[in-house]
Amino acid sequence: MSTKPKIKELLVENACEYNKSKKSACNISTPGATSGGCAFEGAQISLFPYADAAHLVHGPITCLGSSWETRATKTSWPGRDLTQMGFTTDTSIKDVIFSGEKKLAGAISYIVDLYAPEAVFVYCTCVTALIGDDIDLICKQAAEKYGIPCVPVHAPGFVGSKNLGSRLAGEAVLQHLIGTMEPETLTPYDINLIGEYNVTGDMWQYSLLLEKLGIRILSSLSGDGRVASIRTAHRAKLNVIVCAKSLISLTRKMQERYAIPWISLSFYGKRDTSRGLLQIAEALEDYDLLQRTKALIKNEEEKLEIKLQPYRKAFAGKKAILNTGGNKSWSITSALQDLGIEVVATSVRKATEDDRAKAKEYLGKEGILMMNPGAEQAKLIDEKGVHLLLAGGRSLYTAIKKGIAFIDVNQEKKKSYGGYEGLLNLAEDIKNALENPVFQLAGRNAPWKK
Protein backbone atom coordinates (compact mmCIF):
# COMPACT_ATOMS: atom_id res chain seq x y z
CA MET A 1 0.00 0.00 0.00
CA SER A 2 1.41 3.39 -1.00
CA THR A 3 2.20 5.87 1.75
CA LYS A 4 2.48 8.81 -0.61
CA PRO A 5 0.88 11.87 1.03
CA LYS A 6 -1.77 13.78 -0.88
CA ILE A 7 -0.25 17.12 -1.82
CA LYS A 8 -3.57 18.94 -2.20
CA GLU A 9 -4.60 18.02 1.34
CA LEU A 10 -1.35 19.39 2.73
CA LEU A 11 -1.73 22.66 0.84
CA VAL A 12 -5.23 23.25 2.25
CA GLU A 13 -4.66 23.38 6.02
CA ASN A 14 -7.75 24.13 8.10
CA ALA A 15 -5.64 24.76 11.22
CA CYS A 16 -4.23 27.85 9.50
CA GLU A 17 -6.47 30.88 10.04
CA TYR A 18 -5.29 32.43 6.75
CA ASN A 19 -6.18 29.29 4.82
CA LYS A 20 -9.75 29.23 6.14
CA SER A 21 -10.71 32.44 4.37
CA LYS A 22 -9.29 31.31 1.01
CA LYS A 23 -10.95 29.23 -1.67
CA SER A 24 -7.57 28.18 -3.06
CA ALA A 25 -4.67 26.48 -1.30
CA CYS A 26 -2.08 28.36 0.75
CA ASN A 27 1.38 28.61 -0.82
CA ILE A 28 0.32 26.55 -3.82
CA SER A 29 3.19 25.70 -6.15
CA THR A 30 3.88 28.26 -8.87
CA PRO A 31 6.58 28.45 -11.55
CA GLY A 32 9.89 29.26 -9.89
CA ALA A 33 8.71 28.15 -6.43
CA THR A 34 11.67 25.80 -6.01
CA SER A 35 14.32 28.42 -6.77
CA GLY A 36 14.69 29.12 -3.06
CA GLY A 37 14.91 25.42 -2.20
CA CYS A 38 12.86 22.46 -3.42
CA ALA A 39 10.63 20.05 -1.48
CA PHE A 40 13.40 17.44 -1.24
CA GLU A 41 15.70 19.95 0.43
CA GLY A 42 12.95 21.03 2.84
CA ALA A 43 12.28 17.42 3.86
CA GLN A 44 15.95 16.70 4.38
CA ILE A 45 16.46 19.86 6.45
CA SER A 46 13.53 18.88 8.69
CA LEU A 47 14.78 15.34 9.35
CA PHE A 48 18.55 15.72 9.09
CA PRO A 49 19.15 16.54 12.78
CA TYR A 50 18.34 12.91 13.69
CA ALA A 51 21.99 11.98 14.10
CA ASP A 52 21.26 8.36 15.07
CA ALA A 53 19.50 7.72 11.75
CA ALA A 54 21.00 7.22 8.31
CA HIS A 55 19.71 9.58 5.63
CA LEU A 56 19.75 7.86 2.25
CA VAL A 57 19.04 9.92 -0.88
CA HIS A 58 17.56 7.72 -3.60
CA GLY A 59 18.51 9.70 -6.67
CA PRO A 60 21.44 11.14 -8.63
CA ILE A 61 24.50 11.99 -6.58
CA THR A 62 24.03 15.70 -7.36
CA CYS A 63 20.83 15.74 -5.27
CA LEU A 64 22.89 14.83 -2.24
CA GLY A 65 25.84 17.01 -3.15
CA SER A 66 23.80 20.19 -3.47
CA SER A 67 21.86 19.75 -0.22
CA TRP A 68 24.17 18.01 2.23
CA GLU A 69 25.37 19.90 5.34
CA THR A 70 23.31 23.00 4.66
CA ARG A 71 22.86 23.77 8.38
CA ALA A 72 24.99 23.39 11.50
CA THR A 73 22.41 21.30 13.38
CA LYS A 74 24.24 20.39 16.55
CA THR A 75 23.67 17.13 18.38
CA SER A 76 24.60 15.59 21.73
CA TRP A 77 24.25 12.05 20.36
CA PRO A 78 27.07 10.07 22.07
CA GLY A 79 27.58 7.68 19.17
CA ARG A 80 28.61 8.29 15.59
CA ASP A 81 26.88 11.34 14.09
CA LEU A 82 25.48 9.83 10.90
CA THR A 83 24.59 13.26 9.51
CA GLN A 84 28.30 13.55 8.75
CA MET A 85 27.92 10.70 6.27
CA GLY A 86 26.50 11.33 2.80
CA PHE A 87 24.47 8.30 1.69
CA THR A 88 23.08 8.08 -1.84
CA THR A 89 22.14 5.37 -4.34
CA ASP A 90 23.73 7.47 -7.13
CA THR A 91 20.97 6.72 -9.63
CA SER A 92 22.31 6.37 -13.19
CA ILE A 93 20.85 6.06 -16.69
CA LYS A 94 20.89 2.27 -16.29
CA ASP A 95 18.69 2.59 -13.20
CA VAL A 96 16.30 4.86 -15.07
CA ILE A 97 15.86 2.15 -17.71
CA PHE A 98 15.84 -0.98 -15.53
CA SER A 99 14.68 0.49 -12.14
CA GLY A 100 16.78 1.44 -9.15
CA GLU A 101 14.89 -0.64 -6.59
CA LYS A 102 17.53 -3.38 -6.39
CA LYS A 103 20.25 -0.77 -5.87
CA LEU A 104 18.15 0.86 -3.13
CA ALA A 105 17.71 -2.44 -1.29
CA GLY A 106 21.45 -3.05 -1.51
CA ALA A 107 22.21 0.45 -0.20
CA ILE A 108 19.99 -0.07 2.86
CA SER A 109 21.67 -3.43 3.52
CA TYR A 110 25.11 -1.82 3.25
CA ILE A 111 24.17 0.99 5.67
CA VAL A 112 22.64 -1.33 8.27
CA ASP A 113 25.60 -3.73 8.20
CA LEU A 114 28.33 -1.09 8.45
CA TYR A 115 26.71 1.73 10.46
CA ALA A 116 23.93 0.12 12.57
CA PRO A 117 21.58 3.15 12.55
CA GLU A 118 18.45 3.38 14.69
CA ALA A 119 16.46 4.06 11.51
CA VAL A 120 16.94 4.74 7.81
CA PHE A 121 15.20 7.65 6.07
CA VAL A 122 14.91 7.08 2.32
CA TYR A 123 14.35 10.28 0.33
CA CYS A 124 12.63 10.01 -3.04
CA THR A 125 13.94 12.55 -5.58
CA CYS A 126 12.68 13.87 -8.92
CA VAL A 127 14.29 11.13 -11.03
CA THR A 128 13.24 8.15 -8.88
CA ALA A 129 9.71 9.54 -8.52
CA LEU A 130 9.38 9.90 -12.29
CA ILE A 131 10.60 6.37 -13.05
CA GLY A 132 8.22 5.00 -10.41
CA ASP A 133 10.57 3.18 -8.04
CA ASP A 134 8.46 1.62 -5.25
CA ILE A 135 10.35 2.91 -2.20
CA ASP A 136 7.41 1.97 0.04
CA LEU A 137 7.84 -1.71 -0.77
CA ILE A 138 11.64 -1.65 -0.43
CA CYS A 139 11.42 0.17 2.91
CA LYS A 140 8.75 -2.23 4.21
CA GLN A 141 10.84 -5.26 3.28
CA ALA A 142 13.98 -3.73 4.82
CA ALA A 143 12.16 -2.86 8.06
CA GLU A 144 10.93 -6.45 8.40
CA LYS A 145 14.35 -7.87 7.58
CA TYR A 146 16.49 -5.66 9.84
CA GLY A 147 14.03 -4.84 12.63
CA ILE A 148 14.47 -1.05 12.46
CA PRO A 149 12.23 1.65 10.97
CA CYS A 150 12.89 2.35 7.30
CA VAL A 151 10.97 5.50 6.49
CA PRO A 152 10.07 6.44 2.89
CA VAL A 153 10.03 10.22 2.47
CA HIS A 154 7.99 11.19 -0.59
CA ALA A 155 9.30 14.69 -1.31
CA PRO A 156 10.64 14.88 -4.87
CA GLY A 157 11.78 18.39 -5.66
CA PHE A 158 9.28 19.05 -8.42
CA VAL A 159 6.21 18.90 -6.14
CA GLY A 160 6.88 22.31 -4.64
CA SER A 161 8.85 24.54 -2.32
CA LYS A 162 11.03 23.89 0.70
CA ASN A 163 8.07 24.75 2.95
CA LEU A 164 6.00 21.95 1.41
CA GLY A 165 8.95 19.58 1.82
CA SER A 166 8.90 20.19 5.58
CA ARG A 167 5.24 19.21 5.70
CA LEU A 168 5.96 16.07 3.68
CA ALA A 169 8.69 15.15 6.17
CA GLY A 170 6.18 15.60 8.99
CA GLU A 171 3.76 13.26 7.20
CA ALA A 172 6.45 10.58 6.92
CA VAL A 173 7.30 10.80 10.62
CA LEU A 174 3.63 10.73 11.64
CA GLN A 175 2.88 7.70 9.51
CA HIS A 176 5.96 5.59 10.23
CA LEU A 177 7.42 6.62 13.61
CA ILE A 178 5.08 8.45 15.99
CA GLY A 179 3.09 6.03 18.11
CA THR A 180 5.25 2.98 17.41
CA MET A 181 6.94 2.82 20.84
CA GLU A 182 5.99 3.56 24.45
CA PRO A 183 8.17 5.78 26.70
CA GLU A 184 9.78 4.17 29.76
CA THR A 185 8.46 6.91 32.06
CA LEU A 186 6.02 9.82 31.86
CA THR A 187 5.84 13.16 33.70
CA PRO A 188 3.02 15.72 33.99
CA TYR A 189 5.14 18.18 32.01
CA ASP A 190 6.14 16.22 28.88
CA ILE A 191 6.23 18.29 25.69
CA ASN A 192 7.27 17.81 22.06
CA LEU A 193 9.25 20.48 20.25
CA ILE A 194 8.12 20.67 16.62
CA GLY A 195 10.01 22.65 13.99
CA GLU A 196 13.11 23.21 16.14
CA TYR A 197 16.29 22.08 14.37
CA ASN A 198 18.89 23.24 16.92
CA VAL A 199 20.78 25.29 14.34
CA THR A 200 24.07 26.35 16.01
CA GLY A 201 22.61 25.14 19.32
CA ASP A 202 19.54 27.44 19.48
CA MET A 203 17.50 24.77 21.26
CA TRP A 204 20.08 24.35 24.02
CA GLN A 205 19.71 28.03 24.93
CA TYR A 206 16.17 27.56 26.22
CA SER A 207 16.03 23.82 26.96
CA LEU A 208 18.00 24.60 30.13
CA LEU A 209 15.24 27.00 31.18
CA LEU A 210 12.64 24.30 30.62
CA GLU A 211 14.70 21.88 32.70
CA LYS A 212 14.79 24.40 35.58
CA LEU A 213 11.00 24.45 35.49
CA GLY A 214 10.76 20.66 35.44
CA ILE A 215 9.40 20.60 31.88
CA ARG A 216 10.71 17.58 29.97
CA ILE A 217 11.28 17.55 26.23
CA LEU A 218 9.87 14.11 25.46
CA SER A 219 10.81 14.33 21.78
CA SER A 220 11.85 16.79 19.13
CA LEU A 221 11.30 17.14 15.42
CA SER A 222 14.08 17.22 15.03
CA GLY A 223 16.76 19.30 16.80
CA ASP A 224 19.10 17.09 18.85
CA GLY A 225 16.43 14.44 18.33
CA ARG A 226 16.47 10.67 18.72
CA VAL A 227 14.53 8.15 16.68
CA ALA A 228 13.38 6.30 19.82
CA SER A 229 12.08 9.54 21.33
CA ILE A 230 10.01 10.66 18.34
CA ARG A 231 8.41 7.22 18.30
CA THR A 232 7.01 8.00 21.78
CA ALA A 233 5.80 11.52 20.87
CA HIS A 234 2.13 10.47 21.08
CA ARG A 235 2.36 10.45 24.89
CA ALA A 236 3.27 14.14 25.29
CA LYS A 237 0.95 16.56 27.06
CA LEU A 238 1.64 19.40 24.64
CA ASN A 239 3.07 20.06 21.17
CA VAL A 240 5.10 23.26 20.88
CA ILE A 241 5.71 24.60 17.38
CA VAL A 242 8.92 26.62 17.53
CA CYS A 243 8.57 29.16 14.71
CA ALA A 244 8.23 26.67 11.82
CA LYS A 245 4.50 26.84 11.00
CA SER A 246 5.08 24.55 8.02
CA LEU A 247 4.54 21.66 10.45
CA ILE A 248 1.13 22.84 11.62
CA SER A 249 -0.45 19.95 9.68
CA LEU A 250 1.48 17.50 11.86
CA THR A 251 0.37 19.06 15.15
CA ARG A 252 -3.22 19.32 13.96
CA LYS A 253 -3.29 15.62 13.03
CA MET A 254 -1.66 14.66 16.34
CA GLN A 255 -4.38 16.59 18.14
CA GLU A 256 -7.06 14.73 16.18
CA ARG A 257 -5.38 11.34 16.62
CA TYR A 258 -3.91 11.57 20.14
CA ALA A 259 -5.75 14.56 21.68
CA ILE A 260 -2.51 16.52 22.14
CA PRO A 261 -3.09 20.30 22.13
CA TRP A 262 -0.55 22.56 20.41
CA ILE A 263 0.76 26.11 20.63
CA SER A 264 3.11 28.15 18.43
CA LEU A 265 5.83 30.44 19.76
CA SER A 266 9.34 31.81 19.31
CA PHE A 267 12.44 31.87 21.51
CA TYR A 268 14.22 34.76 19.78
CA GLY A 269 14.68 37.87 21.92
CA LYS A 270 13.75 38.72 25.50
CA ARG A 271 10.04 39.38 24.99
CA ASP A 272 9.33 36.29 22.91
CA THR A 273 11.40 33.99 25.12
CA SER A 274 9.50 35.15 28.21
CA ARG A 275 6.19 34.98 26.39
CA GLY A 276 7.01 31.49 25.11
CA LEU A 277 7.81 30.12 28.56
CA LEU A 278 4.54 31.57 29.89
CA GLN A 279 2.57 30.09 26.99
CA ILE A 280 3.91 26.62 27.76
CA ALA A 281 3.17 26.93 31.48
CA GLU A 282 -0.36 28.18 30.81
CA ALA A 283 -1.04 25.44 28.25
CA LEU A 284 0.03 22.75 30.74
CA GLU A 285 -2.58 24.18 33.15
CA ASP A 286 -0.59 23.87 36.36
CA TYR A 287 -0.81 26.77 38.85
CA ASP A 288 2.43 25.94 40.66
CA LEU A 289 4.30 25.64 37.35
CA LEU A 290 2.92 29.00 36.23
CA GLN A 291 4.12 30.74 39.40
CA ARG A 292 7.59 29.18 39.10
CA THR A 293 7.73 30.25 35.47
CA LYS A 294 6.90 33.86 36.33
CA ALA A 295 9.60 33.87 39.01
CA LEU A 296 12.16 32.40 36.61
CA ILE A 297 11.30 34.96 33.92
CA LYS A 298 11.64 37.85 36.37
CA ASN A 299 15.03 36.61 37.53
CA GLU A 300 16.35 35.95 34.00
CA GLU A 301 15.16 39.28 32.63
CA GLU A 302 16.78 41.20 35.49
CA LYS A 303 20.12 39.47 34.90
CA LEU A 304 19.85 40.00 31.15
CA GLU A 305 19.04 43.69 31.46
CA ILE A 306 22.18 44.32 33.52
CA LYS A 307 24.33 42.65 30.88
CA LEU A 308 22.64 44.55 28.04
CA GLN A 309 23.22 48.04 29.43
CA PRO A 310 26.61 48.63 27.72
CA TYR A 311 25.14 47.55 24.38
CA ARG A 312 22.11 49.82 24.59
CA LYS A 313 24.33 52.90 24.54
CA ALA A 314 26.11 51.64 21.43
CA PHE A 315 22.81 50.83 19.67
CA ALA A 316 21.03 54.12 20.40
CA GLY A 317 19.62 55.56 17.17
CA LYS A 318 20.75 52.62 15.03
CA LYS A 319 18.59 51.34 12.16
CA ALA A 320 18.61 47.90 10.53
CA ILE A 321 17.22 46.01 7.56
CA LEU A 322 16.52 42.29 7.84
CA ASN A 323 16.68 40.10 4.73
CA THR A 324 16.08 36.49 5.72
CA GLY A 325 13.30 33.95 5.27
CA GLY A 326 10.18 32.53 6.88
CA ASN A 327 9.66 33.01 10.60
CA LYS A 328 12.98 34.82 11.03
CA SER A 329 11.44 37.81 9.24
CA TRP A 330 9.66 38.61 12.50
CA SER A 331 11.43 36.58 15.21
CA ILE A 332 14.81 38.26 14.65
CA THR A 333 12.98 41.57 14.27
CA SER A 334 11.71 41.09 17.81
CA ALA A 335 15.23 40.38 19.08
CA LEU A 336 16.64 43.50 17.38
CA GLN A 337 13.90 45.66 18.88
CA ASP A 338 14.68 44.22 22.32
CA LEU A 339 18.20 45.61 21.83
CA GLY A 340 16.84 49.07 21.01
CA ILE A 341 17.53 48.87 17.26
CA GLU A 342 14.90 50.15 14.85
CA VAL A 343 14.03 47.66 12.09
CA VAL A 344 12.88 49.69 9.09
CA ALA A 345 12.28 46.77 6.70
CA THR A 346 12.19 42.98 6.58
CA SER A 347 11.95 40.49 3.73
CA VAL A 348 8.77 38.40 3.50
CA ARG A 349 9.28 36.91 0.05
CA LYS A 350 9.59 33.35 1.42
CA ALA A 351 7.24 33.90 4.36
CA THR A 352 3.76 32.45 4.92
CA GLU A 353 0.70 34.65 5.38
CA ASP A 354 0.99 34.15 9.12
CA ASP A 355 4.65 35.20 9.10
CA ARG A 356 3.83 38.31 7.08
CA ALA A 357 1.09 39.31 9.49
CA LYS A 358 3.45 38.95 12.46
CA ALA A 359 6.19 40.86 10.67
CA LYS A 360 3.78 43.71 10.03
CA GLU A 361 2.70 43.64 13.67
CA TYR A 362 6.29 43.90 14.92
CA LEU A 363 7.39 46.58 12.43
CA GLY A 364 4.32 48.77 12.84
CA LYS A 365 2.72 51.12 10.31
CA GLU A 366 6.02 52.61 9.15
CA GLY A 367 7.71 49.24 8.64
CA ILE A 368 8.31 47.97 5.10
CA LEU A 369 7.71 44.36 4.06
CA MET A 370 10.04 43.63 1.15
CA MET A 371 8.70 41.26 -1.51
CA ASN A 372 11.77 41.69 -3.73
CA PRO A 373 14.62 42.34 -1.27
CA GLY A 374 17.36 42.01 -3.88
CA ALA A 375 16.05 45.09 -5.65
CA GLU A 376 14.70 46.99 -2.63
CA GLN A 377 17.29 46.75 0.15
CA ALA A 378 20.03 48.86 -1.46
CA LYS A 379 17.60 51.70 -2.13
CA LEU A 380 16.15 51.55 1.39
CA ILE A 381 19.63 51.67 2.96
CA ASP A 382 20.15 55.08 1.37
CA GLU A 383 16.63 56.39 1.94
CA LYS A 384 16.32 55.37 5.60
CA GLY A 385 19.91 55.93 6.70
CA VAL A 386 20.39 52.30 7.70
CA HIS A 387 23.46 51.31 9.75
CA LEU A 388 23.17 47.51 9.71
CA LEU A 389 22.11 44.76 7.29
CA LEU A 390 21.28 41.31 8.66
CA ALA A 391 20.89 38.71 5.92
CA GLY A 392 22.40 35.69 4.18
CA GLY A 393 25.88 35.62 2.73
CA ARG A 394 24.81 36.85 -0.72
CA SER A 395 23.80 40.23 0.72
CA LEU A 396 27.27 40.88 2.14
CA TYR A 397 28.25 42.64 -1.07
CA THR A 398 25.33 45.06 -0.74
CA ALA A 399 26.53 46.02 2.74
CA ILE A 400 30.11 46.49 1.49
CA LYS A 401 29.00 48.66 -1.41
CA LYS A 402 26.94 50.82 0.92
CA GLY A 403 29.62 50.92 3.62
CA ILE A 404 27.41 49.60 6.42
CA ALA A 405 27.83 46.77 8.92
CA PHE A 406 26.71 43.24 8.07
CA ILE A 407 25.78 40.10 10.04
CA ASP A 408 24.93 36.67 8.60
CA VAL A 409 21.76 35.43 10.34
CA ASN A 410 20.87 32.58 7.97
CA GLN A 411 21.65 28.90 8.56
CA GLU A 412 25.35 29.56 7.92
CA LYS A 413 25.62 31.58 11.13
CA LYS A 414 28.19 30.40 13.65
CA LYS A 415 26.55 31.44 16.94
CA SER A 416 23.22 30.78 18.57
CA TYR A 417 20.83 33.72 18.91
CA GLY A 418 18.05 31.84 20.73
CA GLY A 419 16.87 32.51 24.28
CA TYR A 420 18.22 35.06 26.74
CA GLU A 421 21.86 34.10 26.32
CA GLY A 422 21.46 34.04 22.56
CA LEU A 423 20.30 37.67 22.66
CA LEU A 424 23.60 38.54 24.31
CA ASN A 425 25.44 36.72 21.52
CA LEU A 426 23.50 38.74 18.95
CA ALA A 427 24.26 41.99 20.79
CA GLU A 428 27.97 41.22 20.88
CA ASP A 429 28.05 40.37 17.16
CA ILE A 430 26.16 43.56 16.25
CA LYS A 431 28.48 45.71 18.36
CA ASN A 432 31.55 44.15 16.75
CA ALA A 433 30.09 44.62 13.27
CA LEU A 434 29.18 48.26 13.86
CA GLU A 435 32.68 49.01 15.20
CA ASN A 436 34.48 47.04 12.50
CA PRO A 437 36.05 49.51 10.01
CA VAL A 438 36.35 46.93 7.24
CA PHE A 439 32.86 47.57 5.87
CA GLN A 440 33.51 51.26 5.28
CA LEU A 441 37.07 50.72 4.08
CA ALA A 442 36.16 47.97 1.63
CA GLY A 443 33.47 50.13 0.05
CA ARG A 444 35.72 53.11 -0.65
CA ASN A 445 36.82 54.04 -4.11
CA ALA A 446 40.35 53.12 -5.15
CA PRO A 447 42.88 55.98 -4.69
CA TRP A 448 43.00 56.62 -8.43
CA LYS A 449 39.21 56.98 -8.67
CA LYS A 450 37.36 60.19 -7.85
N, C-alpha and C positions, 0 to 999 in steps of 0.2 A: 504494500500500500504506500502510495507516495506521500511524503511529508512536506511537499512544496507548499509554502504559505500562499494565500491568495492576496496578490498585490493590491487589488482594488479595496479589499476590506481593511488593509493596513493604512491606506491613504485616507479613508473616511473614518476618522476616530471620534466617536461620540463623547469621549471623556475630555475632548478639547473644546473649550467654550467658543473658540473662533471657528471651529469646524461645524458646530451646530447650526450657525446662521447661514451657512453656505450650501448651495445646491450641488456644487462640484467639490471634488476632493481637495484637501489641503496639500500644498506643495506637490501637486501632480507633476509628473515628469514632463519637461519641455526640452526642445532642442538646445543643447549646450549645458544641460543640467549637471552632467558629469565632469565638466571642466574643472570644478573645484574639488574633485574627489568622487569616485564612482561608488556604487553600492557595495562592491566587493571590498574596497578599502574601508568603508564605514563599518562593515561587519567585522573585519579583521581588527580594526582599532578597538571595537567594543569588547572583543573576546581575548585579545592578545595578552592582557595582563595576567591571565591564568598561566603562571609559570610552571605549574606541575602538569600541564597538558601539552601535547604536541600539536602544532598547528600546521596542517598539511594542505598546501595549495594544489588543487587538482586542475592544472592548466599549464600554459607555456611558462618557461622559467622567467620571462620578463614580468609576468604578473606578480611574482614574488619579489623580484629585484627592485621594482619600482615602488613597492609598498612596505617592505620590511624595515623594521626599526625606525618608524616615523615618529615615535614618541618615547621619551624616557620614563616609562612606566615602572617605577621601582617596586621591588618585591622583597619580602623577608623570608621567602621560601628557603628552608635550610638545605634542600637538595640542589640538584643541577637545575639552573634556570633554563628551561627549554625554549624560552622566547629568544635566546641567543643563537638558536639553531634555525636555519632556514630550510624547511622541508617542502619539496615540490615534486610532482610526478613528471615535470618537464615534458608536457604533451607535445608530440611531434606530428608531422604530416601523416606518418604511418598510423598513429593512433586515431587521427581524424578519419582515416579510411576504414580501419579495422576495429575501432573502439579502444578506449583507454582503460576499460574496467579491469582487465587483468593486471595492467601496470599499477593501478590504484590499489588493488588487493595486495600486490607484492610490496608496495611502498608501506602500507599499514603494517604488514608482517615484519618488515625490516625495522621500522620504528619501534614496535613493541619489543622485539628481541634485543635490540641494542640499547634502547633508552628507557624502557619500562615506565611509560607515562601513566598518570592516573586516568587520562582520557585522551582521545584523539579527535580534534576538530577537522573536518574535511570541508574545504571551501570550494564550491563550484564556481567556475569562472565563465567568461563569455564563450570561449571555444568549446568547453566540455558541456555547457548547457545547450549549445546549438547542435552538437552531434548526438545529444541525447544519452550520455552515459548515465546509468542508473546508480547514482551514488547512495541512494537509500538502501538498495539491496546489498551493495558491497559493505556498507557500514553495519547493517543488521547482521550479516554473516560474520563480520569481524568481531562485533560485540559478543556474539554467542561463542565464538571460537576462543577469544582471549579473556573474556570475563570483565571487560572494562567498557565504559561508554564510548561509542564511536558516533560522533554527532555530525550529521550532514548539515551543512550551512548553505542554503539555497540563496545566494546573493550574487549572481553574475552581474558584472558591471553595467551591462546595457539596460537593466531594469529601472535604473534611476540614480539618484544622488547619494552622497555619503550618509545623509540623514536617514534615508529609507534603508540603507544597509544596516544601520544600527538597529532599526526596528526588526529587520529580518534576523539579525543575530539574537535579539530577544526572543523571537518566535522559536528559534532552534533550541535555546536554553530551556524555555518553558515546556516544550514538547518532549525533550529527551533527557533533561537533568532534574529540574525542579520536581520535588515530590517522589523521588526514587530512592530516598534514604531517610532514616529517622535520626535526629540528633541524639547524642548520648545524654545530654542534660538540657533543661530549659530554665529560663529565668523570666520574671515578669516584665523585664525590660529588653527583650530581644528585638532587634531591628535588622532590616536589610538595607544596604546602601545600593541604590540603583543609579547607574550613569556616572559613577565616580571611578576614574581610571588611575588615580594616584600618580598623575603626571608630576615628575620631580618631587614626589613625596607630599603632595597637597593633602591627601587623606590623613597622613600621620600628624598633620598640624592640629586637626580637631578631634581625631580619634582618642587622643590623650584626655581631652576634655570630657568626652563621653564616658571614658573609663572612670574618671573621677566621680562622675554622677552615678556610676553603677549601671550604665547602659551598655549592653553587649551587642557588638556587631556580629550577628549570627552568620551572615554571608554578605558578599559583595559582588556586584556585577559592574566591573570586575576588578577594581583596584586592589592589589595585594590579595587577590582572591584565591580560593582553593576549590577544586572540583568537588570534593566531599562536602564542603560547606554549602555551595550553591544547590546541591542536591537536597539539602535540608531546609531550604528557604521557605517552604510552605508552612513552617511552624513559627515563623516570626509574628510578633504582635503588630508590627508597623513596617510599611515600605516607605523609604525616604528617597525621593528623586533628588539627586544633587545636580542641579542645573540642567542636565541633559533631558529635555522634555521629549526627545525622540523615542524614549522608552516608556512613554505614558501608556501605550497599548499593553505592554507587559504588566504594569501595575494594575491597570483596569481589569485585565483578565485574571490576575491573581486575586483581586478582590471578589470577582464573580465566582471563582473556583474554590478559593480557600478562605473567603471572608476576611481578608487582610486589608485594612484601610491604608491609604497612602497620602502623603503630603509632598510638596515640592518646595525646595529652598536652595539657598546659596551660602557658602562659607567664605566668600571673598569680602574683606573689609570688616570693620568693627561692627557697624550696624547690622549687617546681614548675618554675621557669625552669631551675635547675641540673639537676633530674631530667630535664627535657625534652631539654636539650642532651646529657646522657649517654645517654639512650634512643636518640637519633638516631645518635650515634657508635657505640654498640654494635650497632645494627641494620645499619649500613653495614659492619660487620665489618672494621675497619681498625685495627690495633694502634697505629700512629703517630697516627692521628686521635684515638683514645681518650685517649692520653696528653696530646696537645695540648689536648683538651677539658677534662680534669681540671685542667690547669695554668691554663687560661683561667677556669674556674669558681672556683678558689681565689683568683685575683687579683681577679676581679670581686666576689666575696663579701666579701673583705677591704676593698675600697674602699667597698662599699655599707654595711658595718657601721659604719665610721667616720662616714659621713654620717647614719646613722640614730640615732646616740647621743642627740642633743638631743631627738628625737621620742619615744624610749622613755621618758624621764622624764615627758613630758607625757601619755603614754598609759597609764601605770601604773595598774592598777585599773579601767580603763575597760571598759564592756560595750557591745555593739552587737547590733542586730537587722538582718538582711539580707532584704529583700523584693524579689527580682528573679526572673528566669526561667531555665529550662534549666540549662546548665552553669555559669552564674555563681553558682548557689546554693551551689556548693562551691569554684569557682576563686577567687572574691573572698573567700570564707571563709578560704581558705589564706593569701591576701595579708594579711588583717586579723590573723590569728594570727601571721604573721611580724613584724608590728609590735607584738606584745605585747598586742593587744586581744582580749578574750574575746567570742566570738560565741555568744550564748545561744540564738538561733533563726534559721532560714532558711526561706524559702518554697520549696516543692517542687511547687506546684500545677501548673505547666507543665513540670515536669521529667520525664525518662524514668526508667525503673526503674534504669538504670545511674547516672544523676545522683543519684537519691535514695540509692542505696547509698553513693556517694562522699560525699555530704553528711553522712550518718550517721557515716561513718568519720571525717571531719574534726571534726565536732562532739562526738563521743564519746557516752557513755551519758546524760549530763545534757542534751545538746543537744536542741532541739525542732524537728521538721520541720513547718512550718505548711502545712496543706492549704487553709485558708481565711484567708489573711493579713489580708484586710480586716477580719475580725471578731476575729482573734486578737492582732494586733500591739499594739493600744492597751492591752489587758489585760496583756500580757506586759511592756510598758514599765514599768508600775506595779509588777507583781509582782517583777520581776528587778532593778529599779533601773537601767534601761538609760540610757546617756548619749548614744547615737548611733544614728540610723536611716539606713540606706543603702537606697535604693529608687528607684522611678520618680517622676516629678513629681507624680502624684496623691497620694502618701503624704506630701508636704510638709505638708499641713494637719494630719495626725496628729502630726507632730513639733512643729509650732507650738502645737497644743492642749496637748501634754504638756510643752512648754518644754524640749525637748532638741534637740541639733544634728542637722542633716540634710545628706546628700550625695546627689546624683543620680548613680546608677551605671548607668542604662539607656542605650539608644542615643543619648539626647539629651545625654549628657555631653560636656564640652568638651575634656577632657584625656585623654591616653592613660595607662592604668594597667598596661600590659603590660611584661614584662621587668623588669630591675633598675632602670632609670631610671624606669619607670612606677610602681614601688613607692614611689619618692621623691616622685613627683607625688601619689600617693594619700596619703602621709603628710603632705605639706604641706596638702592640701585638708582632711584630717581635723583637723589642728591649727588651721587657720583657722576651721573650723566650730565646734569645741569652744570656741574663745575668742571667737567672735562673739556679742555680747550680744543680737542681734536676736531669736533664737529664744525666749529667756526673756522679753524685753520684749513681743514680739508676743502671747504667750500669757497675759499678765496680764489681770486684770479691769479694766474701765474704772473711773476714779476714783469714779464714783457708784454702783458696784456693790460689795457686800460680798464 
